[in-house]
Amino acid sequence: MATFVHEHVNQLNNALSTVFQDCAELHQNGNVSMTSEGDQKKVSLLLASQAIDLSRKNALPDLEMIKRYLDQYLKESDMPRESAMEWLFVTKCMVAIYGVLVDTVLNSTLPLSESVQYWNDIYGSSFNEAYYALATAPWRLTTLVTNTIHAMQETQMGLAPLLRSPEHILTSLFPQRSDMRQDSIANIKPVKNGRMHRVFDLFSSHRPWIAQLIHQEVGLKKKTLDQLRTQQATRLGLLIKMGPQFQDNDVSHQVRKCVRLMELVVEPFAKGSDVVPEDTHVDVQATIDALNAPMATTDDTSNDPKHVAKQLVALLEHLDVCGTHMHQAYAQYQPPSTLVRYWIPCLVTFVAGQMTIRYVFNRKEAIIAWCQELGTTLKDFAINWIWEPVLRVWDTIRLKDERLGVLSKEGLRSDVDSLERMVLAFARDHYQLSPNDAEQLMTKVRDGDLSVVLKAYEKEIKNPIKNAIAGDLIQTLLIQVQKTKVDVDLAMAALDKLLKSNELNFAFLAVAPSMLLTWASFSWIKSLFQRRTSQVGKAGEPIRETMRRVERLFDLALTEKYGKDQLGCESQGILLCEVHLLRIYAFQLPRRRSIRDHFMEDLRDLEDARLSVAQKLGVITRMHRSWDFLQPRYAFQGQK
């Protein structure tokens, strides 16, 4: 993965090629005559310079190779004074060491940021602090047993006096107790019976004394790692802001200044001093003054490339010490190991898994029956509520299914004709009708007018018993019954017409609930799958959180005392660490439509020390405007 360090070293290499144009041409074709011993040494330096490849994007030169070439160069006799080939070789060695040092400081700062975030999540949360205490309890008890055995061997004391000593117990359980507040343990006093006097009077806080000690331990580690991160970020900012530029031909001045800068950075490690003293910080102004002080006087040795080479060899010896010391300082305050953090969830998972397996094994037949029943239910649902309703909708569209209806046209026609014949026969029996009158009567009956029958019914109803036996009362009643039947048939025909016109709506209404349920289920499964598999979805949350910290860094930089237009050394170092995290997250972004490449361009603009704070805030605004995954509740739809 190409990082800021690799790109920065590659830029310095391109600047060197511009400054040493003549040597760059020799570097490319290798045409050097060997007519003298000096020319042979130039060829040796040329080959060494070619071996130190600073143009690779994903790797830095090997320090062992650099040291070997420097030792070989120092063993050779002096070459002609101020040889350009010598300065090219020494400068390339210096750039390689500078890149490795910047990369070391940057990579050592990243785990500090992650560790500070871990302690921030724990600090102040009663549940997280209690879980931390429980997770580290076996380690603390092991340390107590080990320290007790060592103390018994060294002091020849018995077990009982040691276990009655609060100082010994607390020191073993809390190794950083001496760095905590002194008043936290001031009230622990042994009494005659070997117990601690009023343990709950240890703190003025409402917490129990053991919870307060855990709280202070977490706070101490968080504060110490934060101080260490600040120091490393300041060193990183100094290396970047005060690093070599190679913008003019005074290469020797830039090289000597950069070597002095690297010496000042690794000086605390070289002396073996504590890199995390309490309430200390890197004095940026003092470092800059010390960096510029040697430039005021020049002598013969300071301009000699071999003198610079000796400084580089001494600097290489301190780099290993720097890494070791940094690791030791970090190991004292780093988060617990993976085993310590997750042994409780693993144990709970193991017990729960064992119980689940036993439960499944004991009810194997019932579970198989449930699975079969579930499969049958899903199959029936798919067939009876999805497939068959869809087929009915298809048949309805093609007019294949005409069963939906309550009355046929033939039945209605026969009922109406029967009513007409009954009324016409009644009228002919009681009245003398001409053919025209009969035709008019038939028309009235079709329109629902039975006034002829109703008038006779009104007369017959006056003497119902007599007319029921000897009159026409029963005939008129039966005609009205037929009329009622015809009216019912007409109403049913209207209903049948309504059903026919909405038959497709009823078919869709029947299949809609099952289709809606199926669509919702598949949509939920699809969204769940996309949330787990989407690359941008995974990277969105950490990218947004890191961008928030970067933007806050720029906002605070506008009020810093050393200027409103540029970042200070500490802020510049923190910025590089945060942008380095963004580079790591950017590799989870897709390459389609050059999303990853364009995002990396924005990150390079944030890293560029030439841009002002206001310009970088403009870059952040552009990023929020251009990238959807920087928005909250992100659902990736592609680049805007």
VOGU-3710 file (C-alpha; in Angstrom, 3 decimals, decimal comma):
1> matfvhehvn> 0,000/0,000/0,000  1,384/3,385/-1,055  1,445/5,702/1,976  2,218/9,357/2,435  5,805/8,472/3,375  6,409/6,605/0,117  4,939/9,424/-1,937  6,930/12,022/0,002  10,186/10,114/-0,508  9,365/9,749/-4,198
11> qlnnalstvf> 8,870/13,536/-4,442  12,235/14,118/-2,769  13,826/11,692/-5,229  12,360/13,631/-8,171  13,690/16,862/-6,666  17,139/15,270/-6,350  17,025/14,269/-10,001  16,374/17,897/-10,902  19,183/19,244/-8,719  21,765/16,640/-9,796
21> qdcaelhqng> 20,975/16,694/-13,513  24,461/15,676/-14,623  24,640/12,853/-12,129  21,091/11,848/-13,044  22,161/11,357/-16,649  25,036/9,178/-15,482  22,596/7,423/-13,191  20,492/6,502/-16,206  23,131/5,424/-18,752  26,096/4,634/-16,505
31> nvsmtsegdq> 28,666/6,007/-18,994  31,671/6,872/-16,827  35,231/6,407/-17,978  37,603/4,660/-15,581  40,836/6,366/-16,545  41,825/7,107/-12,983  41,258/5,881/-9,473  38,873/8,773/-8,826  36,729/7,725/-11,774  36,598/4,192/-10,473
41> kkvslllasq> 35,353/5,502/-7,147  32,738/7,556/-8,961  31,573/4,385/-10,678  31,376/2,685/-7,279  29,276/5,567/-5,910  27,150/5,499/-9,057  26,393/1,809/-8,598  25,616/2,388/-4,920  23,309/5,275/-5,815  21,554/3,104/-8,381
51> aidlsrknal> 21,062/0,372/-5,771  19,334/2,869/-3,436  15,995/3,009/-5,202  13,833/5,832/-3,872  11,272/5,695/-6,673  9,366/2,643/-5,456  5,839/3,499/-4,337  5,260/0,616/-1,952  8,600/0,058/-0,236  11,502/1,954/1,299
61> pdlemikryl> 15,181/1,036/0,891  16,698/-1,486/3,271  18,657/0,141/6,112  21,146/-2,737/6,225  22,032/-2,058/2,610  22,333/1,672/3,340  24,668/0,995/6,263  26,767/-1,356/4,169  27,217/1,236/1,404  28,009/3,979/3,916
71> dqylkesdmp> 30,654/1,839/5,624  32,179/1,036/2,230  32,183/4,715/1,312  33,865/5,741/4,588  36,623/3,149/4,121  37,659/4,569/0,772  40,258/7,312/0,483  39,218/10,885/-0,078  37,871/11,846/-3,454  38,131/15,226/-5,111
81> resamewlfv> 36,694/17,943/-2,950  32,969/18,644/-3,206  32,256/15,829/-5,637  28,659/15,985/-6,906  28,553/12,209/-7,065  29,461/12,038/-3,369  26,723/14,466/-2,390  24,219/12,576/-4,548  25,107/9,313/-2,797  25,040/10,848/0,705
91> tkcmvaiygv> 21,805/12,696/-0,033  20,083/9,539/-1,258  21,226/7,713/1,882  19,933/10,595/3,988  16,545/10,587/2,191  16,260/6,819/2,658  16,984/7,099/6,401  14,666/10,081/6,659  11,854/8,116/5,018  12,371/5,148/7,320
101> lvdtvlnstl> 12,393/7,408/10,394  9,208/9,197/9,316  7,594/5,840/8,582  8,668/4,512/12,003  7,280/7,516/13,862  4,055/7,432/11,825  3,494/3,712/12,361  4,271/4,037/16,072  1,679/6,801/16,411  -1,176/4,838/14,845
111> plsesvqywn> -1,435/2,153/17,565  -1,297/4,939/20,142  -4,400/6,523/18,606  -6,201/3,178/18,582  -5,222/2,510/22,190  -6,354/5,960/23,340  -9,693/5,307/21,650  -9,935/1,965/23,483  -9,318/3,583/26,875  -11,729/6,430/26,016
121> diygssfnea> -14,474/3,884/25,464  -13,807/2,349/28,884  -13,090/5,465/30,927  -16,132/6,819/32,737  -18,395/3,863/31,918  -19,211/1,842/35,022  -20,146/-1,214/32,982  -17,002/-1,120/30,803  -14,749/-0,521/33,798  -16,387/-3,408/35,667
131> yyalatapwr> -15,944/-5,664/32,645  -12,289/-4,570/32,352  -11,723/-5,379/36,024  -13,335/-8,787/35,637  -11,429/-9,565/32,439  -8,058/-8,648/33,982  -8,774/-10,354/37,325  -6,965/-13,647/36,423  -3,909/-11,701/35,265  -3,884/-9,619/38,460
141> lttlvtntih> -4,216/-12,693/40,653  -1,406/-14,407/38,730  0,779/-11,342/39,251  -0,076/-11,346/42,956  0,903/-15,007/43,319  4,134/-14,491/41,369  5,148/-11,390/43,355  4,310/-13,150/46,610  6,556/-16,093/45,743  9,411/-13,752/44,746
151> amqetqmgla> 8,983/-11,713/47,912  9,041/-14,867/50,052  12,255/-15,989/48,354  13,972/-12,606/48,615  12,892/-11,483/52,095  12,463/-14,891/53,738  9,089/-13,707/55,022  6,154/-15,969/55,605  3,012/-16,032/53,524  0,735/-14,553/56,186
161> pllrspehil> 2,646/-11,235/56,663  2,679/-10,649/52,922  -1,027/-11,328/52,542  -1,736/-8,968/55,463  0,227/-6,172/53,777  -2,089/-3,840/51,826  0,921/-2,266/50,121  2,099/-5,585/48,725  -1,401/-6,597/47,590  -2,227/-3,298/45,942
171> tslfpqrsdm> 1,168/-3,044/44,251  0,735/-6,522/42,795  -2,843/-5,973/41,680  -2,228/-2,457/40,334  1,359/-2,138/38,989  0,852/1,513/38,012  -0,368/2,415/41,492  2,705/4,543/42,188  1,843/6,769/39,233  -1,732/7,370/40,394
181> rqdsianikp> -2,801/10,144/42,673  -1,063/9,881/46,001  -4,196/10,634/47,981  -5,918/7,602/46,429  -4,144/5,210/48,783  -3,249/7,492/51,653  -5,979/6,146/53,897  -5,025/2,470/53,641  -3,602/1,543/57,044  -3,056/-1,939/58,479
191> vkngrmhrvf> -4,443/-2,605/61,974  -3,748/-5,237/64,553  -6,008/-7,907/63,100  -4,430/-7,483/59,665  -7,458/-5,908/58,017  -7,617/-2,535/56,325  -9,194/0,204/58,400  -12,423/1,455/56,885  -11,791/0,526/53,279  -14,689/2,606/52,039
201> dlfsshrpwi> -13,077/5,727/53,500  -10,325/5,354/50,896  -12,002/7,777/48,557  -14,323/10,678/48,873  -16,103/9,334/45,813  -19,300/7,327/46,065  -17,570/4,435/44,276  -16,111/1,476/46,145  -12,348/1,639/46,550  -11,656/-1,158/44,048
211> aqlihqevgl> -13,811/0,564/41,412  -12,006/3,843/42,038  -8,617/2,187/41,622  -9,748/0,661/38,325  -11,066/4,068/37,239  -7,770/5,761/38,063  -5,753/3,052/36,338  -7,737/3,459/33,131  -7,445/7,243/33,355  -3,677/7,003/33,908
221> kkktldqlrt> -3,170/4,778/30,883  -5,358/6,987/28,722  -3,556/10,133/29,825  -0,091/8,627/29,406  -0,799/7,253/25,936  -2,330/10,582/24,971  0,868/12,353/26,057  2,960/9,852/24,147  0,812/10,284/21,054  1,168/14,051/21,322
231> qqatrlglli> 4,955/13,749/21,546  5,142/11,392/18,592  2,780/13,560/16,546  4,965/16,593/17,320  8,083/14,719/16,212  6,302/13,640/13,060  5,206/17,216/12,380  8,761/18,462/12,887  10,112/15,886/10,450  7,580/16,925/7,806
241> kmgpqfqdnd> 7,592/20,705/8,239  11,357/21,039/8,787  12,331/18,269/6,394  14,428/18,698/3,227  13,009/20,672/0,323  15,771/20,548/-2,364  14,396/23,623/-4,065  17,809/25,132/-4,752  21,336/23,959/-5,418  22,468/24,276/-1,786
251> vshqvrkcvr> 22,001/20,555/-1,198  24,723/20,264/1,425  22,946/22,776/3,671  19,648/20,883/3,346  21,322/17,540/4,026  23,163/18,745/7,125  20,007/20,420/8,410  17,930/17,272/7,909  20,576/15,098/9,590  20,597/17,463/12,560
261> lmelvvepfa> 16,789/17,314/12,656  16,810/13,506/12,756  19,425/13,569/15,509  17,235/15,846/17,618  14,241/13,576/17,060  15,998/10,368/18,137  18,087/12,033/20,842  15,715/11,158/23,738  15,755/7,523/22,657  19,490/7,464/22,140
271> kgsdvvpedt> 20,089/8,745/25,679  17,731/6,105/27,055  15,586/8,671/28,831  11,938/8,123/29,521  9,917/9,197/26,515  6,770/9,591/28,594  7,728/11,740/31,577  4,841/13,215/33,492  3,529/16,484/32,076  6,309/16,832/29,480
281> hvdvqatida> 6,086/17,751/25,843  8,353/18,322/22,885  9,496/21,941/22,845  9,043/22,822/19,202  10,666/26,236/19,372  13,709/24,903/21,247  14,085/22,166/18,651  13,886/24,675/15,809  16,462/26,913/17,533  18,779/23,936/18,059
291> lnapmattdd> 18,261/22,966/14,453  19,238/26,398/13,140  22,081/27,003/15,586  24,749/24,881/13,841  23,973/26,567/10,547  25,401/29,816/11,852  28,989/28,551/11,785  30,587/26,631/8,995  33,868/24,780/9,027  35,630/22,332/6,809
301> tsndpkhvak> 34,265/19,214/8,452  30,647/20,309/8,345  30,744/20,647/4,538  32,517/17,318/4,065  30,159/14,600/2,732  32,107/11,978/4,676  31,393/13,832/7,898  27,693/13,703/7,056  28,060/10,016/6,219  29,528/9,373/9,683
311> qlvallehld> 26,547/11,148/11,227  24,223/8,951/9,194  25,991/5,792/10,392  25,636/6,933/14,004  22,001/7,768/13,331  21,370/4,273/11,967  22,636/2,776/15,223  20,077/4,796/17,164  17,079/3,819/15,013  16,899/0,290/16,426
321> vcgthmhqay> 17,126/1,674/19,954  14,374/4,122/19,066  12,028/1,337/17,968  12,818/-0,847/20,988  12,397/1,969/23,486  9,166/3,050/21,846  7,798/-0,482/22,025  8,728/-0,810/25,707  7,058/2,473/26,591  3,922/1,507/24,689
331> aqyqppstlv> 3,793/-2,004/26,179  3,326/-0,623/29,708  0,103/1,197/28,847  -1,299/-0,625/25,846  -4,726/-2,310/25,992  -4,886/-5,873/27,319  -4,173/-8,713/24,964  -6,876/-10,295/22,842  -7,028/-13,281/25,184  -7,584/-11,070/28,230
341> rywipclvtf> -10,252/-8,968/26,501  -12,273/-11,794/25,036  -11,876/-14,767/27,363  -15,211/-13,968/29,053  -17,218/-13,833/25,792  -15,402/-16,937/24,571  -16,221/-18,767/27,796  -19,855/-17,675/27,660  -20,044/-18,635/23,982  -18,513/-22,014/24,724
351> vagqmtiryv> -20,957/-22,752/27,551  -23,939/-21,440/25,592  -22,845/-23,356/22,507  -22,437/-26,544/24,487  -25,895/-26,131/25,995  -27,352/-25,355/22,566  -25,743/-28,435/21,029  -27,016/-30,607/23,867  -30,501/-29,127/23,510  -30,484/-29,686/19,745
361> fnrkeaiiaw> -29,199/-33,237/20,111  -31,817/-34,149/22,722  -34,644/-32,734/20,602  -33,285/-33,756/17,261  -36,484/-35,423/16,055  -38,676/-32,503/17,093  -36,370/-30,010/15,402  -36,358/-32,104/12,211  -40,158/-32,192/12,336  -40,250/-28,410/12,827
371> cqelgttlkd> -37,956/-27,911/9,866  -40,089/-30,192/7,704  -43,246/-28,406/8,814  -41,617/-25,082/8,058  -40,645/-26,294/4,607  -44,160/-27,549/3,945  -45,642/-24,273/5,154  -43,385/-22,247/2,889  -44,186/-24,522/-0,046  -47,942/-24,267/0,541
381> fainwiwepv> -47,685/-20,525/0,934  -45,777/-20,202/-2,327  -48,237/-22,401/-4,230  -51,575/-21,457/-2,697  -50,979/-17,771/-2,028  -48,536/-16,750/-4,736  -48,461/-19,094/-7,711  -52,164/-19,968/-8,022  -53,416/-16,372/-7,440  -50,965/-15,153/-10,075
391> lrvwdtirlk> -52,293/-17,752/-12,499  -55,840/-16,593/-11,765  -54,847/-13,027/-12,486  -53,355/-14,188/-15,792  -56,534/-16,088/-16,682  -58,619/-13,062/-15,794  -56,535/-10,857/-18,059  -57,001/-13,335/-20,920  -60,772/-13,729/-20,145  -60,386/-17,444/-19,564
401> derlgvlske> -62,153/-17,535/-16,212  -65,801/-16,404/-16,483  -67,130/-18,221/-13,453  -67,479/-15,004/-11,491  -71,203/-14,166/-11,769  -74,486/-14,552/-9,871  -77,047/-14,675/-12,744  -77,042/-15,743/-16,376  -78,608/-13,646/-19,151  -80,865/-16,504/-20,273
411> glrsdvdsle> -82,446/-16,907/-16,799  -83,228/-13,191/-16,579  -84,758/-13,159/-20,065  -87,015/-16,146/-19,313  -88,301/-14,547/-16,105  -89,158/-11,276/-17,867  -90,927/-13,119/-20,715  -92,921/-15,162/-18,185  -94,073/-11,995/-16,415  -95,136/-10,440/-19,712
421> rmvlafardh> -97,199/-13,480/-20,692  -98,859/-13,648/-17,252  -99,891/-9,961/-17,362  -101,045/-10,213/-20,975  -103,192/-13,285/-20,211  -104,750/-11,576/-17,182  -105,533/-8,464/-19,195  -107,121/-10,424/-22,037  -109,347/-12,299/-19,584  -110,683/-9,136/-17,978
431> yqlspndaeq> -110,439/-6,536/-20,755  -110,966/-6,407/-24,453  -107,549/-5,516/-25,869  -106,715/-4,668/-29,411  -103,335/-5,673/-30,830  -102,091/-2,111/-30,299  -103,267/-2,114/-26,697  -101,580/-5,478/-26,124  -98,333/-4,090/-27,542  -98,497/-1,030/-25,309
441> lmtkvrdgdl> -99,212/-3,255/-22,298  -96,140/-5,382/-23,078  -94,035/-2,214/-23,243  -95,331/-1,042/-19,858  -94,592/-4,426/-18,284  -91,003/-4,290/-19,569  -90,713/-0,882/-17,923  -92,078/-2,299/-14,646  -95,628/-0,848/-14,884  -98,225/-3,347/-13,551
451> svvlkayeke> -101,064/-0,885/-13,041  -103,561/-3,236/-14,755  -102,852/-5,981/-12,263  -102,643/-3,623/-9,303  -106,056/-2,074/-10,003  -107,622/-5,509/-10,080  -105,732/-6,433/-6,921  -107,116/-3,349/-5,147  -110,677/-4,399/-5,996  -110,119/-8,035/-5,061
461> iknpiknaia> -108,535/-7,207/-1,705  -111,758/-5,595/-0,501  -113,321/-9,075/-0,135  -110,261/-11,240/0,323  -111,922/-14,465/1,410  -114,602/-14,414/-1,215  -112,277/-13,345/-3,998  -109,632/-15,808/-2,897  -112,103/-18,604/-3,549  -114,182/-17,309/-6,423
471> gdliqtlliq> -112,243/-14,250/-7,634  -108,843/-13,293/-9,060  -107,035/-12,441/-5,809  -104,685/-15,415/-5,944  -103,843/-14,769/-9,637  -102,958/-11,133/-8,964  -100,849/-12,154/-5,976  -98,947/-14,678/-8,051  -98,327/-12,094/-10,774  -96,855/-9,726/-8,139
481> vqktkvdvdl> -94,668/-12,546/-6,830  -93,336/-13,026/-10,356  -92,765/-9,264/-10,546  -90,761/-9,398/-7,322  -88,699/-12,265/-8,708  -87,992/-10,265/-11,860  -86,933/-7,223/-9,777  -84,581/-9,407/-7,757  -83,156/-10,846/-10,975  -82,580/-7,334/-12,340
491> amaaldkllk> -80,763/-6,311/-9,147  -78,668/-9,435/-9,339  -77,893/-8,713/-12,982  -76,661/-5,241/-12,028  -74,507/-6,775/-9,305  -73,200/-9,316/-11,777  -72,236/-6,513/-14,155  -70,434/-4,702/-11,343  -68,493/-7,849/-10,432  -67,554/-8,437/-14,044
501> snelnfafla> -66,196/-4,891/-14,418  -64,032/-5,229/-11,241  -63,009/-8,830/-11,698  -59,340/-7,887/-12,360  -59,291/-5,652/-9,280  -60,551/-8,520/-7,134  -57,895/-10,821/-8,579  -55,096/-8,370/-7,760  -56,597/-7,755/-4,329  -56,466/-11,472/-3,611
511> vapsmlltwa> -52,781/-11,787/-4,527  -51,615/-8,429/-3,085  -51,115/-9,432/0,611  -48,984/-12,471/-0,167  -46,960/-10,559/-2,756  -46,445/-7,659/-0,336  -45,297/-10,004/2,415  -42,917/-11,768/0,023  -41,503/-8,493/-1,271  -40,939/-7,156/2,270
521> sfswikslfq> -39,164/-10,363/3,300  -36,848/-10,365/0,297  -36,144/-6,638/0,696  -35,147/-7,144/4,327  -32,869/-10,061/3,437  -31,363/-8,070/0,566  -30,675/-5,004/2,720  -29,153/-7,187/5,421  -26,913/-8,892/2,889  -25,889/-5,605/1,277
531> rrtsqvgkag> -25,112/-4,079/4,665  -22,734/-6,918/5,426  -21,120/-7,176/1,998  -21,035/-3,575/0,784  -17,444/-2,323/0,821  -18,447/1,305/1,038  -20,945/0,559/3,776  -18,197/-0,965/5,920  -15,834/1,954/5,373  -18,422/4,731/5,739
541> epiretmrrv> -18,641/4,873/9,538  -14,879/4,959/10,351  -14,255/7,398/7,483  -16,913/9,763/8,813  -15,508/9,572/12,346  -11,948/10,230/11,137  -13,100/13,106/8,933  -14,825/14,637/11,961  -11,536/14,577/13,885  -9,643/16,075/10,924
551> erlfdlalte> -12,153/18,899/10,520  -12,054/19,594/14,259  -8,246/19,714/14,048  -8,433/22,434/11,387  -11,036/24,392/13,334  -8,875/24,387/16,457  -5,811/25,303/14,413  -7,379/28,650/13,530  -7,006/29,745/17,172  -3,500/28,396/17,838
561> kygkdqlgce> -0,879/30,884/18,881  1,650/30,052/16,167  -0,523/31,243/13,320  -3,864/30,963/11,626  -2,673/30,016/8,167  -0,597/26,871/8,756  -0,737/23,917/11,121  1,743/23,588/13,942  4,088/20,633/14,223  1,871/18,727/16,642
571> sqgillcevh> -1,264/19,334/14,578  0,562/18,455/11,367  1,696/15,147/12,868  -1,793/14,306/14,110  -3,182/15,216/10,688  -0,792/12,800/8,966  -1,815/10,031/11,361  -5,513/10,631/10,732  -5,057/10,851/6,959  -3,005/7,657/7,082
581> llriyafqlp> -6,038/5,975/8,655  -8,189/7,396/5,857  -5,770/5,893/3,330  -6,243/2,494/4,947  -10,026/2,869/4,921  -9,928/4,061/1,303  -8,796/0,627/0,153  -12,272/-0,651/1,042  -13,787/1,704/-1,512  -14,618/0,351/-4,986
591> rrrsirdhfm> -12,526/1,229/-8,002  -15,474/1,723/-10,360  -15,818/5,230/-11,728  -12,416/5,949/-10,090  -14,035/6,457/-6,674  -10,953/5,255/-4,789  -8,506/7,243/-6,950  -10,454/10,488/-6,655  -10,799/10,026/-2,895  -7,029/9,519/-2,656
601> edlrdledar> -6,524/12,798/-4,530  -8,541/14,576/-1,852  -6,437/12,929/0,854  -3,227/14,127/-0,829  -4,613/17,654/-0,751  -5,169/17,299/3,005  -1,577/16,090/3,458  -0,052/18,873/1,379  1,801/21,166/3,788  1,726/23,980/1,212
611> lsvaqklgvi> -2,047/24,444/1,568  -3,366/26,728/4,275  -5,867/25,714/6,923  -8,663/27,554/5,118  -7,861/25,766/1,869  -7,906/22,392/3,609  -11,260/23,208/5,169  -12,407/23,881/1,622  -11,120/20,448/0,639  -13,185/18,872/3,436
621> trmhrswdfl> -16,267/20,778/2,273  -15,699/19,503/-1,241  -15,333/15,944/0,034  -18,605/16,140/1,972  -20,287/17,516/-1,121  -18,820/14,912/-3,477  -18,967/11,655/-1,548  -22,216/10,048/-0,455  -20,546/7,747/2,076  -19,542/10,771/4,176
631> qpryafqgqk> -23,215/11,477/4,835  -25,003/9,973/7,896  -27,265/6,957/7,420  -25,396/6,239/4,245  -26,892/3,878/1,693  -24,490/3,659/-1,238  -25,973/4,603/-4,559  -22,773/5,586/-6,277  -20,869/8,812/-6,647  -22,861/12,001/-6,853
//
